């Protein structure tokens, strides 16, 4: 093998490795952006729900059904469900006392136990 052949082979190998590294970086960046977008959408949904229930929660004598209805997002056909003492409506967990009075809200079904 001549020096020129060795140099060309080394450059080709360097180019292939470089292209593989760039392909990996692009793939990883795409996945990261997808997760970031999903997180942003969930946070935006929780904020919208919270802002929707604020005017209702501050009123005296508001029922549990009124608060849950206000938290529902238009065009969302999922039903609220109860889990671990919270009524989950989308990204918002609403806690009510045994008398049906609102106590607190937490964000995200996987949110920290509070």
C-alpha positions as CSV (number, residue, x, y, z in Angstrom):
1,X,0.0,0.0,0.0
2,X,1.2,3.4,-0.8
3,X,1.1,6.4,1.4
4,X,-1.7,8.0,-0.8
5,X,-3.9,4.9,-0.4
6,X,-3.4,4.9,3.4
7,X,-4.2,8.6,3.6
8,X,-7.4,8.2,1.4
9,X,-8.5,5.3,3.6
10,X,-8.0,7.3,6.7
11,X,-9.9,10.3,5.3
12,X,-12.8,8.0,4.2
13,X,-13.0,6.4,7.6
14,X,-12.9,9.9,9.3
15,X,-15.7,11.0,7.0
16,X,-17.9,7.9,7.7
17,X,-17.3,8.3,11.5
18,X,-18.1,12.0,11.3
19,X,-21.3,11.4,9.4
20,X,-22.4,8.7,11.9
21,X,-21.8,11.1,14.7
22,X,-23.9,13.8,13.0
23,X,-26.7,11.3,12.3
24,X,-26.7,10.3,16.0
25,X,-26.8,13.9,17.1
26,X,-29.7,14.7,14.8
27,X,-31.6,11.6,15.9
28,X,-31.0,12.5,19.6
29,X,-32.0,16.1,19.0
30,X,-35.3,15.0,17.4
31,X,-36.2,12.8,20.4
32,X,-35.3,15.5,22.9
33,X,-37.4,18.0,21.0
34,X,-40.4,15.6,20.9
35,X,-40.2,15.1,24.7
36,X,-39.8,18.9,25.3
37,X,-42.9,19.6,23.1
38,X,-45.0,17.0,24.9
39,X,-43.9,18.5,28.3
40,X,-44.8,22.0,27.1
41,X,-48.2,20.8,25.8
42,X,-49.0,19.1,29.2
43,X,-47.9,22.2,31.1
44,X,-49.9,24.5,28.8
45,X,-53.0,22.3,29.3
46,X,-52.6,22.3,33.1
47,X,-52.3,26.1,33.1
48,X,-55.3,26.6,30.9
49,X,-57.4,24.3,33.2
50,X,-56.1,26.2,36.3
51,X,-57.0,29.6,34.8
52,X,-60.4,28.2,33.9
53,X,-61.3,27.1,37.4
54,X,-59.9,30.1,39.3
55,X,-62.9,32.4,38.9
56,X,-65.2,29.6,40.0
57,X,-63.2,28.3,42.9
58,X,-63.2,31.7,44.6
59,X,-67.0,31.8,44.8
60,X,-68.7,30.5,47.9
61,X,-71.0,27.5,47.6
62,X,-69.6,26.2,44.3
63,X,-70.2,22.5,43.8
64,X,-67.8,19.9,42.9
65,X,-69.5,19.3,39.5
66,X,-69.2,23.0,38.6
67,X,-65.4,23.0,39.3
68,X,-64.9,19.7,37.4
69,X,-66.9,21.0,34.4
70,X,-64.9,24.2,34.3
71,X,-61.6,22.3,34.3
72,X,-62.7,20.2,31.3
73,X,-61.0,21.3,28.0
74,X,-63.2,21.9,25.0
75,X,-63.1,19.0,22.5
76,X,-61.6,16.6,25.2
77,X,-63.8,13.5,25.3
78,X,-62.0,11.8,28.2
79,X,-63.9,11.5,31.4
80,X,-62.6,12.7,34.7
81,X,-61.5,9.9,37.0
82,X,-60.7,9.5,40.7
83,X,-57.4,8.2,41.9
84,X,-55.7,8.5,45.3
85,X,-58.2,11.1,46.6
86,X,-58.0,13.4,43.5
87,X,-60.4,13.9,40.7
88,X,-58.2,13.9,37.6
89,X,-59.4,16.1,34.7
90,X,-56.8,16.2,32.0
91,X,-53.5,17.3,33.6
92,X,-55.1,18.7,36.7
93,X,-55.8,16.8,40.0
94,X,-58.5,18.3,42.1
95,X,-58.9,17.4,45.8
96,X,-62.3,17.8,47.5
97,X,-63.2,17.3,51.1
98,X,-65.9,14.8,52.1
99,X,-68.5,17.7,51.9
100,X,-67.6,18.3,48.3
101,X,-65.7,21.6,49.0
102,X,-62.6,22.3,46.9
103,X,-59.3,21.9,48.9
104,X,-56.4,22.0,46.4
105,X,-55.2,21.2,42.9
106,X,-52.0,19.6,41.7
107,X,-50.6,19.4,38.1
108,X,-50.0,16.2,36.1
109,X,-51.3,12.7,36.9
110,X,-47.7,11.8,37.8
111,X,-47.3,15.0,39.9
112,X,-45.7,14.8,43.3
113,X,-47.9,13.7,46.2
114,X,-48.8,16.7,48.2
